[in-house]
Amino acid sequence: MLMLSCESSTLRVLLVDDHELTRLTLQLAFSCQENIQVVGLAKNGQEAIEMVKRHHPDVIVLDLQMPVMDGWSASSHIKAIAPKTQILAYSSIEDASLQQTKAMTSFDDVCKKDVPTNELIALVRQLGTRKGDT
């Protein structure tokens, strides 16, 4: 008998933001989506790196401006240990800085924090489909 596992179709997402309300709101938005599992919440880049090692997320929604270790630094470390993990820079910084961030190889895409929730979820799903392509 052939046994197929559906587990691989579940997108594993790590949410990283220094603001608790943002983390919890994102968790709520993603947790009620079909085939998306929030595998962790981190409040800074250092925590994110440890969670990547433990939980092996497919996609990380990563705030850029955080204490202890910012998203720019964390993204480089994460790509070194998990190169196939897709990283979405998620920030409220100015458009010019966001475009510079988009040019960095450690980020797979960028998104401003004022994006509608459904667009953010769609972007995370799109990044999740890229994981197997790299």
DOMARLO-361966 format. One record per atom (N, C-alpha, C): x, z, y; residue number from 1; residue in three letters; atom name. Coordinates in steps of 0.05 Angstrom, whole numbers, plus 32768, in hexadecimal, padded with zeros to 4 digits. Layout:
residues N
+------+------+------+-----+------+------+
:   px :   pz :   py : seq : type : atom :
+------+------+------+-----+------+------+
:    X :    Z :    Y : NUM :  ALA :   CA :
...
+------+------+------+-----+------+------+
This chain:
residues 134
+------+------+------+-----+------+------+
:   px :   pz :   py : seq : type : atom :
+------+------+------+-----+------+------+
: 8011 : 8000 : 7FE8 :   1 :  MET :    N :
: 8000 : 8000 : 8000 :   1 :  MET :   CA :
: 8012 : 8000 : 8019 :   1 :  MET :    C :
: 800B : 7FF0 : 802C :   2 :  LEU :    N :
: 801A : 7FED : 8045 :   2 :  LEU :   CA :
: 800F : 8001 : 805A :   2 :  LEU :    C :
: 8021 : 8012 : 8064 :   3 :  MET :    N :
: 8019 : 8026 : 8079 :   3 :  MET :   CA :
: 8024 : 801D : 8094 :   3 :  MET :    C :
: 8013 : 801A : 80A7 :   4 :  LEU :    N :
: 801C : 8013 : 80C2 :   4 :  LEU :   CA :
: 801A : 802B : 80D4 :   4 :  LEU :    C :
: 802E : 802E : 80E5 :   5 :  SER :    N :
: 802D : 8045 : 80F8 :   5 :  SER :   CA :
: 8026 : 803A : 8113 :   5 :  SER :    C :
: 8013 : 8048 : 8120 :   6 :  CYS :    N :
: 800B : 8040 : 813B :   6 :  CYS :   CA :
: 801B : 8050 : 8150 :   6 :  CYS :    C :
: 802D : 8061 : 8147 :   7 :  GLU :    N :
: 803B : 8072 : 8159 :   7 :  GLU :   CA :
: 804C : 8063 : 816D :   7 :  GLU :    C :
: 8057 : 804C : 8164 :   8 :  SER :    N :
: 8069 : 803D : 8176 :   8 :  SER :   CA :
: 805A : 8030 : 818E :   8 :  SER :    C :
: 803F : 802E : 818B :   9 :  SER :    N :
: 8030 : 8022 : 81A1 :   9 :  SER :   CA :
: 802A : 8037 : 81B7 :   9 :  SER :    C :
: 8030 : 8050 : 81B2 :  10 :  THR :    N :
: 802C : 8064 : 81C7 :  10 :  THR :   CA :
: 8043 : 8065 : 81D9 :  10 :  THR :    C :
: 803E : 8062 : 81F3 :  11 :  LEU :    N :
: 8053 : 8061 : 8207 :  11 :  LEU :   CA :
: 805A : 807E : 820F :  11 :  LEU :    C :
: 8073 : 8085 : 820C :  12 :  ARG :    N :
: 807C : 80A0 : 8212 :  12 :  ARG :   CA :
: 8087 : 80A1 : 822F :  12 :  ARG :    C :
: 807B : 80B2 : 823F :  13 :  VAL :    N :
: 8081 : 80B3 : 825C :  13 :  VAL :   CA :
: 808C : 80CE : 8264 :  13 :  VAL :    C :
: 80A1 : 80CE : 8274 :  14 :  LEU :    N :
: 80AC : 80E7 : 8280 :  14 :  LEU :   CA :
: 80A7 : 80E5 : 829E :  14 :  LEU :    C :
: 809C : 80FB : 82A9 :  15 :  LEU :    N :
: 8096 : 80FC : 82C6 :  15 :  LEU :   CA :
: 80A9 : 810F : 82D4 :  15 :  LEU :    C :
: 80B6 : 8105 : 82E9 :  16 :  VAL :    N :
: 80CB : 8115 : 82F6 :  16 :  VAL :   CA :
: 80C5 : 8115 : 8314 :  16 :  VAL :    C :
: 80BF : 812D : 831F :  17 :  ASP :    N :
: 80BA : 8131 : 833B :  17 :  ASP :   CA :
: 80BD : 814E : 8342 :  17 :  ASP :    C :
: 80C9 : 8154 : 8359 :  18 :  ASP :    N :
: 80CE : 816F : 8361 :  18 :  ASP :   CA :
: 80B5 : 817E : 836A :  18 :  ASP :    C :
: 809F : 816F : 8370 :  19 :  HIS :    N :
: 8086 : 817C : 8379 :  19 :  HIS :   CA :
: 8074 : 8180 : 8361 :  19 :  HIS :    C :
: 806E : 8199 : 835C :  20 :  GLU :    N :
: 805D : 81A0 : 8345 :  20 :  GLU :   CA :
: 8042 : 8192 : 8345 :  20 :  GLU :    C :
: 8035 : 8191 : 835C :  21 :  LEU :    N :
: 801B : 8184 : 835E :  21 :  LEU :   CA :
: 801D : 8166 : 8356 :  21 :  LEU :    C :
: 8032 : 8159 : 835F :  22 :  THR :    N :
: 8036 : 813D : 8358 :  22 :  THR :   CA :
: 803A : 813A : 833A :  22 :  THR :    C :
: 804B : 814B : 832E :  23 :  ARG :    N :
: 8050 : 814A : 8311 :  23 :  ARG :   CA :
: 8035 : 814D : 8301 :  23 :  ARG :    C :
: 8026 : 8162 : 8309 :  24 :  LEU :    N :
: 800E : 8168 : 82FB :  24 :  LEU :   CA :
: 7FF8 : 8152 : 82FF :  24 :  LEU :    C :
: 7FF7 : 8147 : 8317 :  25 :  THR :    N :
: 7FE4 : 8131 : 831C :  25 :  THR :   CA :
: 7FEB : 8118 : 830C :  25 :  THR :    C :
: 8005 : 8112 : 830B :  26 :  LEU :    N :
: 800E : 80FB : 82FB :  26 :  LEU :   CA :
: 8008 : 8100 : 82DD :  26 :  LEU :    C :
: 800D : 8118 : 82D4 :  27 :  GLN :    N :
: 8008 : 811F : 82B8 :  27 :  GLN :   CA :
: 7FEB : 811B : 82B2 :  27 :  GLN :    C :
: 7FDA : 8124 : 82C3 :  28 :  LEU :    N :
: 7FBD : 8121 : 82BF :  28 :  LEU :   CA :
: 7FB5 : 8103 : 82BE :  28 :  LEU :    C :
: 7FBF : 80F4 : 82D0 :  29 :  ALA :    N :
: 7FB9 : 80D7 : 82D2 :  29 :  ALA :   CA :
: 7FC2 : 80C8 : 82B9 :  29 :  ALA :    C :
: 7FDB : 80CF : 82AF :  30 :  PHE :    N :
: 7FE5 : 80C1 : 8298 :  30 :  PHE :   CA :
: 7FDA : 80CB : 827E :  30 :  PHE :    C :
: 7FD5 : 80E5 : 827C :  31 :  SER :    N :
: 7FCC : 80F1 : 8263 :  31 :  SER :   CA :
: 7FB1 : 80E7 : 825A :  31 :  SER :    C :
: 7FA0 : 80DE : 826C :  32 :  CYS :    N :
: 7F86 : 80D5 : 8264 :  32 :  CYS :   CA :
: 7F86 : 80B7 : 825F :  32 :  CYS :    C :
: 7F9D : 80AA : 825E :  33 :  GLN :    N :
: 7F9F : 808E : 8258 :  33 :  GLN :   CA :
: 7FA4 : 808A : 823A :  33 :  GLN :    C :
: 7F97 : 8075 : 8230 :  34 :  GLU :    N :
: 7F9A : 806E : 8213 :  34 :  GLU :   CA :
: 7FB7 : 8064 : 820F :  34 :  GLU :    C :
: 7FC3 : 806D : 81F9 :  35 :  ASN :    N :
: 7FDE : 8065 : 81F1 :  35 :  ASN :   CA :
: 7FF4 : 806D : 8204 :  35 :  ASN :    C :
: 7FF0 : 8081 : 8214 :  36 :  ILE :    N :
: 8005 : 808D : 8224 :  36 :  ILE :   CA :
: 8007 : 80AA : 821E :  36 :  ILE :    C :
: 801F : 80B3 : 8219 :  37 :  GLN :    N :
: 8024 : 80D0 : 8214 :  37 :  GLN :   CA :
: 8039 : 80DA : 8228 :  37 :  GLN :    C :
: 8032 : 80EE : 8237 :  38 :  VAL :    N :
: 8045 : 80FB : 8249 :  38 :  VAL :   CA :
: 8056 : 810E : 8238 :  38 :  VAL :    C :
: 8070 : 8107 : 8235 :  39 :  VAL :    N :
: 8082 : 8117 : 8224 :  39 :  VAL :   CA :
: 8090 : 812D : 8232 :  39 :  VAL :    C :
: 808E : 812D : 824D :  40 :  GLY :    N :
: 809C : 8143 : 825C :  40 :  GLY :   CA :
: 8098 : 8140 : 827A :  40 :  GLY :    C :
: 809C : 8157 : 8287 :  41 :  LEU :    N :
: 809B : 8159 : 82A4 :  41 :  LEU :   CA :
: 80B5 : 8166 : 82AD :  41 :  LEU :    C :
: 80C3 : 815A : 82C0 :  42 :  ALA :    N :
: 80DC : 8165 : 82CA :  42 :  ALA :   CA :
: 80DA : 8167 : 82E9 :  42 :  ALA :    C :
: 80E8 : 817C : 82F4 :  43 :  LYS :    N :
: 80E6 : 8180 : 8311 :  43 :  LYS :   CA :
: 80FF : 8176 : 831F :  43 :  LYS :    C :
: 8113 : 816C : 8310 :  44 :  ASN :    N :
: 812B : 8161 : 831D :  44 :  ASN :   CA :
: 813A : 814F : 8309 :  44 :  ASN :    C :
: 814E : 8141 : 8312 :  45 :  GLY :    N :
: 815C : 812E : 8302 :  45 :  GLY :   CA :
: 816A : 813B : 82EA :  45 :  GLY :    C :
: 8175 : 8153 : 82EE :  46 :  GLN :    N :
: 8183 : 8160 : 82D9 :  46 :  GLN :   CA :
: 8170 : 8167 : 82C2 :  46 :  GLN :    C :
: 8159 : 8171 : 82C8 :  47 :  GLU :    N :
: 8145 : 8176 : 82B3 :  47 :  GLU :   CA :
: 813C : 815C : 82A6 :  47 :  GLU :    C :
: 813A : 8147 : 82B5 :  48 :  ALA :    N :
: 8132 : 812D : 82AA :  48 :  ALA :   CA :
: 8146 : 8123 : 8295 :  48 :  ALA :    C :
: 8160 : 8126 : 829B :  49 :  ILE :    N :
: 8175 : 811D : 8288 :  49 :  ILE :   CA :
: 8172 : 812D : 826E :  49 :  ILE :    C :
: 816E : 8147 : 826F :  50 :  GLU :    N :
: 816A : 8157 : 8257 :  50 :  GLU :   CA :
: 8152 : 814F : 8248 :  50 :  GLU :    C :
: 813C : 8149 : 8256 :  51 :  MET :    N :
: 8123 : 8141 : 8248 :  51 :  MET :   CA :
: 8126 : 8125 : 823C :  51 :  MET :    C :
: 8136 : 8113 : 8248 :  52 :  VAL :    N :
: 813A : 80F9 : 823C :  52 :  VAL :   CA :
: 8148 : 80FD : 8221 :  52 :  VAL :    C :
: 815C : 810E : 8220 :  53 :  LYS :    N :
: 816A : 8114 : 8207 :  53 :  LYS :   CA :
: 8158 : 811F : 81F1 :  53 :  LYS :    C :
: 8145 : 812F : 81F9 :  54 :  ARG :    N :
: 8133 : 813C : 81E6 :  54 :  ARG :   CA :
: 811B : 812B : 81DE :  54 :  ARG :    C :
: 810F : 811D : 81F2 :  55 :  HIS :    N :
: 80F5 : 8111 : 81ED :  55 :  HIS :   CA :
: 80F5 : 80F2 : 81EB :  55 :  HIS :    C :
: 810B : 80E5 : 81F2 :  56 :  HIS :    N :
: 810E : 80C8 : 81F0 :  56 :  HIS :   CA :
: 80F7 : 80B9 : 81FC :  56 :  HIS :    C :
: 80F1 : 80BC : 8216 :  57 :  PRO :    N :
: 80DB : 80AE : 8221 :  57 :  PRO :   CA :
: 80E0 : 8090 : 8223 :  57 :  PRO :    C :
: 80CA : 8081 : 8224 :  58 :  ASP :    N :
: 80CC : 8064 : 8227 :  58 :  ASP :   CA :
: 80CE : 805D : 8245 :  58 :  ASP :    C :
: 80BF : 806C : 8256 :  59 :  VAL :    N :
: 80BF : 8068 : 8273 :  59 :  VAL :   CA :
: 80C1 : 8082 : 8281 :  59 :  VAL :    C :
: 80D0 : 8082 : 8297 :  60 :  ILE :    N :
: 80D3 : 809A : 82A8 :  60 :  ILE :   CA :
: 80C9 : 8093 : 82C4 :  60 :  ILE :    C :
: 80B6 : 80A3 : 82CE :  61 :  VAL :    N :
: 80AE : 80A1 : 82EA :  61 :  VAL :   CA :
: 80BF : 80B5 : 82F8 :  61 :  VAL :    C :
: 80D2 : 80AC : 8309 :  62 :  LEU :    N :
: 80E7 : 80BD : 8314 :  62 :  LEU :   CA :
: 80E7 : 80BD : 8332 :  62 :  LEU :    C :
: 80E1 : 80D5 : 833D :  63 :  ASP :    N :
: 80E3 : 80D9 : 835A :  63 :  ASP :   CA :
: 8100 : 80D6 : 8362 :  63 :  ASP :    C :
: 8105 : 80CC : 837A :  64 :  LEU :    N :
: 8120 : 80C8 : 8383 :  64 :  LEU :   CA :
: 812C : 80E0 : 8392 :  64 :  LEU :    C :
: 811B : 80ED : 83A2 :  65 :  GLN :    N :
: 8125 : 8103 : 83B2 :  65 :  GLN :   CA :
: 811D : 811E : 83A6 :  65 :  GLN :    C :
: 8131 : 812B : 8399 :  66 :  MET :    N :
: 812C : 8145 : 838C :  66 :  MET :   CA :
: 8144 : 8157 : 838F :  66 :  MET :    C :
: 8140 : 8171 : 838E :  67 :  PRO :    N :
: 8157 : 8184 : 838E :  67 :  PRO :   CA :
: 8166 : 8183 : 8373 :  67 :  PRO :    C :
: 817D : 8190 : 8372 :  68 :  VAL :    N :
: 818E : 8192 : 835B :  68 :  VAL :   CA :
: 819B : 8178 : 8354 :  68 :  VAL :    C :
: 818B : 8163 : 834C :  69 :  MET :    N :
: 8195 : 8149 : 8347 :  69 :  MET :   CA :
: 817F : 8135 : 834F :  69 :  MET :    C :
: 8186 : 8122 : 8360 :  70 :  ASP :    N :
: 8172 : 810F : 8369 :  70 :  ASP :   CA :
: 816E : 80F9 : 8355 :  70 :  ASP :    C :
: 815A : 80E8 : 8359 :  71 :  GLY :    N :
: 8153 : 80D3 : 8347 :  71 :  GLY :   CA :
: 8168 : 80BD : 8345 :  71 :  GLY :    C :
: 8176 : 80B8 : 835B :  72 :  TRP :    N :
: 818B : 80A3 : 835A :  72 :  TRP :   CA :
: 81A1 : 80AB : 8346 :  72 :  TRP :    C :
: 81AB : 80C4 : 8348 :  73 :  SER :    N :
: 81BF : 80CE : 8336 :  73 :  SER :   CA :
: 81B5 : 80D0 : 831A :  73 :  SER :    C :
: 819D : 80DB : 8317 :  74 :  ALA :    N :
: 8192 : 80DE : 82FC :  74 :  ALA :   CA :
: 818F : 80C4 : 82ED :  74 :  ALA :    C :
: 8186 : 80AF : 82FC :  75 :  SER :    N :
: 8181 : 8095 : 82EF :  75 :  SER :   CA :
: 819A : 808A : 82E2 :  75 :  SER :    C :
: 81B1 : 808D : 82EF :  76 :  SER :    N :
: 81CA : 8083 : 82E3 :  76 :  SER :   CA :
: 81D1 : 8092 : 82CA :  76 :  SER :    C :
: 81CE : 80AC : 82CA :  77 :  HIS :    N :
: 81D3 : 80BD : 82B2 :  77 :  HIS :   CA :
: 81C0 : 80B5 : 829B :  77 :  HIS :    C :
: 81A6 : 80B1 : 82A2 :  78 :  ILE :    N :
: 8192 : 80AB : 828E :  78 :  ILE :   CA :
: 8198 : 8090 : 8281 :  78 :  ILE :    C :
: 819F : 807C : 8291 :  79 :  LYS :    N :
: 81A5 : 8061 : 8286 :  79 :  LYS :   CA :
: 81BE : 8062 : 8274 :  79 :  LYS :    C :
: 81D0 : 8074 : 827A :  80 :  ALA :    N :
: 81E8 : 8077 : 826A :  80 :  ALA :   CA :
: 81E2 : 8082 : 824E :  80 :  ALA :    C :
: 81CE : 8094 : 824C :  81 :  ILE :    N :
: 81C7 : 80A0 : 8232 :  81 :  ILE :   CA :
: 81B0 : 8092 : 8225 :  81 :  ILE :    C :
: 819F : 8084 : 8234 :  82 :  ALA :    N :
: 8187 : 8077 : 8229 :  82 :  ALA :   CA :
: 8183 : 805D : 8238 :  82 :  ALA :    C :
: 8193 : 8049 : 8233 :  83 :  PRO :    N :
: 8192 : 8030 : 8242 :  83 :  PRO :   CA :
: 8178 : 8020 : 8240 :  83 :  PRO :    C :
: 8169 : 8024 : 822B :  84 :  LYS :    N :
: 814F : 8016 : 8228 :  84 :  LYS :   CA :
: 8138 : 8024 : 8236 :  84 :  LYS :    C :
: 813C : 803C : 823E :  85 :  THR :    N :
: 8127 : 804B : 824C :  85 :  THR :   CA :
: 8122 : 803D : 8267 :  85 :  THR :    C :
: 8109 : 8037 : 826D :  86 :  GLN :    N :
: 8102 : 802B : 8287 :  86 :  GLN :   CA :
: 80FE : 8040 : 829C :  86 :  GLN :    C :
: 810A : 803D : 82B3 :  87 :  ILE :    N :
: 8109 : 8050 : 82C9 :  87 :  ILE :   CA :
: 80FB : 8044 : 82E1 :  87 :  ILE :    C :
: 80E5 : 8051 : 82E9 :  88 :  LEU :    N :
: 80D6 : 804A : 8301 :  88 :  LEU :   CA :
: 80DD : 805D : 8317 :  88 :  LEU :    C :
: 80EA : 8053 : 832C :  89 :  ALA :    N :
: 80F0 : 8063 : 8344 :  89 :  ALA :   CA :
: 80D5 : 8067 : 8353 :  89 :  ALA :    C :
: 80CD : 8080 : 8357 :  90 :  TYR :    N :
: 80B3 : 8087 : 8362 :  90 :  TYR :   CA :
: 80B8 : 8098 : 837A :  90 :  TYR :    C :
: 80B3 : 808D : 8392 :  91 :  SER :    N :
: 80BB : 809C : 83AA :  91 :  SER :   CA :
: 80AB : 8094 : 83C3 :  91 :  SER :    C :
: 80AE : 80A5 : 83D7 :  92 :  SER :    N :
: 80A0 : 80A0 : 83F1 :  92 :  SER :   CA :
: 80B5 : 8098 : 8406 :  92 :  SER :    C :
: 80CD : 8091 : 83FE :  93 :  ILE :    N :
: 80E2 : 8089 : 8411 :  93 :  ILE :   CA :
: 80DA : 806E : 841E :  93 :  ILE :    C :
: 80E8 : 8068 : 8434 :  94 :  GLU :    N :
: 80E2 : 8050 : 8444 :  94 :  GLU :   CA :
: 80E6 : 8037 : 8433 :  94 :  GLU :    C :
: 80D8 : 8022 : 843B :  95 :  ASP :    N :
: 80DA : 8008 : 842C :  95 :  ASP :   CA :
: 80F6 : 7FFD : 8429 :  95 :  ASP :    C :
: 8106 : 7FFF : 843E :  96 :  ALA :    N :
: 8121 : 7FF4 : 843D :  96 :  ALA :   CA :
: 8132 : 8002 : 8428 :  96 :  ALA :    C :
: 8130 : 801D : 8427 :  97 :  SER :    N :
: 813E : 802C : 8413 :  97 :  SER :   CA :
: 8134 : 8027 : 83F7 :  97 :  SER :    C :
: 811A : 8022 : 83F5 :  98 :  LEU :    N :
: 810E : 801C : 83DC :  98 :  LEU :   CA :
: 8118 : 8001 : 83D1 :  98 :  LEU :    C :
: 811C : 7FEE : 83E2 :  99 :  GLN :    N :
: 8126 : 7FD4 : 83DA :  99 :  GLN :   CA :
: 8143 : 7FD7 : 83D0 :  99 :  GLN :    C :
: 8153 : 7FE8 : 83DE : 100 :  GLN :    N :
: 816E : 7FEC : 83D4 : 100 :  GLN :   CA :
: 816E : 7FFA : 83B9 : 100 :  GLN :    C :
: 815B : 800C : 83B5 : 101 :  THR :    N :
: 8159 : 8019 : 839B : 101 :  THR :   CA :
: 8151 : 8005 : 8386 : 101 :  THR :    C :
: 8140 : 7FF2 : 838C : 102 :  LYS :    N :
: 8137 : 7FDE : 8379 : 102 :  LYS :   CA :
: 814F : 7FCD : 8370 : 102 :  LYS :    C :
: 8163 : 7FCA : 8380 : 103 :  ALA :    N :
: 817B : 7FBA : 837A : 103 :  ALA :   CA :
: 818D : 7FC9 : 8366 : 103 :  ALA :    C :
: 818A : 7FE3 : 8364 : 104 :  MET :    N :
: 819B : 7FF3 : 8352 : 104 :  MET :   CA :
: 8194 : 7FEC : 8335 : 104 :  MET :    C :
: 81A8 : 7FE9 : 8324 : 105 :  THR :    N :
: 81A4 : 7FE2 : 8308 : 105 :  THR :   CA :
: 8199 : 7FF9 : 82F8 : 105 :  THR :    C :
: 819B : 8011 : 8301 : 106 :  SER :    N :
: 8190 : 8028 : 82F2 : 106 :  SER :   CA :
: 8172 : 802B : 82F4 : 106 :  SER :    C :
: 8165 : 801B : 8306 : 107 :  PHE :    N :
: 8148 : 801C : 8308 : 107 :  PHE :   CA :
: 813C : 8001 : 82FF : 107 :  PHE :    C :
: 8126 : 8003 : 82F0 : 108 :  ASP :    N :
: 8119 : 7FEB : 82E6 : 108 :  ASP :   CA :
: 8104 : 7FE1 : 82F9 : 108 :  ASP :    C :
: 80FA : 7FF3 : 8309 : 109 :  ASP :    N :
: 80E6 : 7FEB : 831E : 109 :  ASP :   CA :
: 80E4 : 8002 : 8332 : 109 :  ASP :    C :
: 80D7 : 7FFD : 8348 : 110 :  VAL :    N :
: 80D2 : 8012 : 835C : 110 :  VAL :   CA :
: 80B5 : 8011 : 8364 : 110 :  VAL :    C :
: 80AC : 8028 : 836D : 111 :  CYS :    N :
: 8090 : 802B : 8374 : 111 :  CYS :   CA :
: 808D : 8041 : 838A : 111 :  CYS :    C :
: 807E : 803B : 839E : 112 :  LYS :    N :
: 8079 : 804F : 83B3 : 112 :  LYS :   CA :
: 8064 : 8063 : 83A9 : 112 :  LYS :    C :
: 8066 : 807B : 83B3 : 113 :  LYS :    N :
: 8053 : 8090 : 83AA : 113 :  LYS :   CA :
: 8036 : 808B : 83B3 : 113 :  LYS :    C :
: 8032 : 807A : 83C6 : 114 :  ASP :    N :
: 8017 : 8076 : 83CF : 114 :  ASP :   CA :
: 8009 : 805F : 83C0 : 114 :  ASP :    C :
: 8014 : 8056 : 83AA : 115 :  VAL :    N :
: 8008 : 8041 : 839A : 115 :  VAL :   CA :
: 7FEF : 804D : 838C : 115 :  VAL :    C :
: 7FDA : 803C : 838A : 116 :  PRO :    N :
: 7FC2 : 8045 : 837B : 116 :  PRO :   CA :
: 7FC9 : 804D : 835E : 116 :  PRO :    C :
: 7FBC : 8061 : 8354 : 117 :  THR :    N :
: 7FC2 : 806C : 8339 : 117 :  THR :   CA :
: 7FC0 : 8056 : 8324 : 117 :  THR :    C :
: 7FAC : 8045 : 8325 : 118 :  ASN :    N :
: 7FA9 : 8031 : 8310 : 118 :  ASN :   CA :
: 7FC1 : 801D : 8311 : 118 :  ASN :    C :
: 7FCB : 8018 : 8328 : 119 :  GLU :    N :
: 7FE3 : 8006 : 832A : 119 :  GLU :   CA :
: 7FFC : 8013 : 831F : 119 :  GLU :    C :
: 7FFF : 802D : 8324 : 120 :  LEU :    N :
: 8016 : 803C : 8319 : 120 :  LEU :   CA :
: 8014 : 803C : 82FA : 120 :  LEU :    C :
: 7FFD : 8041 : 82EF : 121 :  ILE :    N :
: 7FFA : 8041 : 82D2 : 121 :  ILE :   CA :
: 7FFF : 8026 : 82C7 : 121 :  ILE :    C :
: 7FF6 : 8011 : 82D4 : 122 :  ALA :    N :
: 7FFB : 7FF5 : 82CB : 122 :  ALA :   CA :
: 8018 : 7FEF : 82CB : 122 :  ALA :    C :
: 8026 : 7FF8 : 82E0 : 123 :  LEU :    N :
: 8043 : 7FF3 : 82E2 : 123 :  LEU :   CA :
: 8052 : 8002 : 82CC : 123 :  LEU :    C :
: 804B : 801A : 82C6 : 124 :  VAL :    N :
: 8058 : 8029 : 82B1 : 124 :  VAL :   CA :
: 8053 : 801B : 8296 : 124 :  VAL :    C :
: 803B : 8012 : 8291 : 125 :  ARG :    N :
: 8035 : 8003 : 8279 : 125 :  ARG :   CA :
: 8046 : 7FEA : 8277 : 125 :  ARG :    C :
: 8049 : 7FDB : 828D : 126 :  GLN :    N :
: 8059 : 7FC3 : 828E : 126 :  GLN :   CA :
: 8076 : 7FC9 : 8288 : 126 :  GLN :    C :
: 8080 : 7FDF : 8293 : 127 :  LEU :    N :
: 809C : 7FE7 : 828D : 127 :  LEU :   CA :
: 809F : 7FEE : 8270 : 127 :  LEU :    C :
: 808A : 7FFB : 8265 : 128 :  GLY :    N :
: 808B : 8003 : 8248 : 128 :  GLY :   CA :
: 808D : 7FEB : 8236 : 128 :  GLY :    C :
: 8081 : 7FD5 : 823E : 129 :  THR :    N :
: 8084 : 7FBD : 822D : 129 :  THR :   CA :
: 80A0 : 7FB1 : 822E : 129 :  THR :    C :
: 80AE : 7FB6 : 8244 : 130 :  ARG :    N :
: 80C9 : 7FAC : 8247 : 130 :  ARG :   CA :
: 80DE : 7FBA : 8236 : 130 :  ARG :    C :
: 80D8 : 7FD3 : 822E : 131 :  LYS :    N :
: 80EB : 7FE3 : 8220 : 131 :  LYS :   CA :
: 80F7 : 7FD5 : 8208 : 131 :  LYS :    C :
: 80E5 : 7FC8 : 81F9 : 132 :  GLY :    N :
: 80EE : 7FBA : 81E1 : 132 :  GLY :   CA :
: 80FE : 7FA1 : 81E6 : 132 :  GLY :    C :
: 80FB : 7F96 : 81FF : 133 :  ASP :    N :
: 8108 : 7F7D : 8206 : 133 :  ASP :   CA :
: 8125 : 7F80 : 820C : 133 :  ASP :    C :
: 812E : 7F98 : 8214 : 134 :  THR :    N :
: 814A : 7F9C : 821D : 134 :  THR :   CA :
: 815D : 7FA1 : 8206 : 134 :  THR :    C :
+------+------+------+-----+------+------+
